[in-house]
């Protein structure tokens, strides 16, 4: 199992709720600061992180993302 955190910049309200609709997103919540929401994702393989990040970037209103992969 591979876990990653994806930070999301989006002026859209309720972006965290939209992120939760993606299957690989195990948790999502709004934040204050440079990014507007955080998505915690759990996937089987490292390559799937990019696929999930692309799905998030396709959400209407998402301006940019930054991904951090958990290191164990």
N, C-alpha and C positions, 0 to 999 in steps of 0.2 A: 504494500500500500504506500502510495506517495501522497503527501499532503503539501498543499501550497496555499498561500494567501495572495489574493488579487485585490489590489487597491484600485478603486474606481472613481474617476472624476466625472461628475454629471450634474448639471444644474436641475435635472428633473427630480421632482419630489417622488418619494416612494421607490427610488431606484433599488433599495435593499430588498423590497418585496419582489421586484421583478427578477432580481438575481436568484432568489430562492426557487424560482420556477425551473431553473436549470438542474437537471438530474444530479450532476456531480457536486453541486453546491450543498455542503452539509450545514453551513450556517452563513448568515449574512446579517449585517447590521449597519445602520447609518453612523457616520463619524463626523467629527468637527475638525477642521483644519484644511490642509492642502487637498485631501481626498474626501469624497462625500459618502463613500460606503466601502465596506470590506466584505469580500466573499472568501469563505474558507472552503477549499475543494479537496476532495479525496478521490484519487483515481488509482487504477491498478498499475499503470506504467507511466514513466516520465513523459513520453511523447504525447500523452493525452492532455497534459496541462496546456499545451499550445492550442489544442482543439477547443478546450473549455474557454480559454482566453479569447479566442476568435469568436465564439458564441456570445460572450459578454460584450465584445466590441461591436457586435452587430445590433445590439439593443439600441433603439432610438434614443438619442440624447447622450449616449456615452461619448465623452470627449477623448479620454485616454485611460490607459490602465498601466499598472506596474505590478509585476509578479515576483513573489519571493517564494522559493522552494525550501521546505523544511529540510535541514541537514541532520542526519542521525549518525 
